[in-house]
């Protein structure tokens, strides 16, 4: 069997991995250079995105809609945020169990700071609330990723 070499990465950090948009305006380009066409622009710092490749000082990213493009690495932050998914509000619970007290409801599209994830639950912090949301309602964390 032929061994496939791992992808070459500029940072040595794992790919894929999650990061957030750092700046107030971040252009996403068709290719890894400033002369490539701008596909869209992020205007909300803290938006979670996934790095799926690295080339020099550029990162190939995928967003929650599945759109892919290239961003300068300096425009990204290693902090972890998640995006609430679905079409109905997700309960933010006091404990990581379905029968726990509901503290608030998180609307689809809400960005929250990721605190930890274990099993089917992730602890998040947003707008003055700290609580637990089911992992499958969040974009920005891998299915079996454990964060303490």
Number of C-alpha atoms within 10 A of each C-alpha: 3 4 5 6 6 7 10 11 14 13 11 8 9 12 16 15 17 23 21 22 24 21 16 12 13 20 18 23 21 17 17 19 15 14 9 12 12 16 14 13 13 15 14 15 16 23 24 29 24 22 25 17 19 24 16 12 13 19 25 22 22 19 15 16 6 9 10 19 20 26 27 20 17 13 17 21 17 12 14 20 25 29 24 23 19 14 9 12 16 21 20 24 24 19 16 20 13 14 9 13 14 15 15 15 14 21 16 16 17 16 24 23 18 20 17 17 23 14 13 16 22 24 24 21 18 15 10 5 16 18 21 27 26 20 22 15 19 25 22 23 23 14 13 11 11 14 13 8
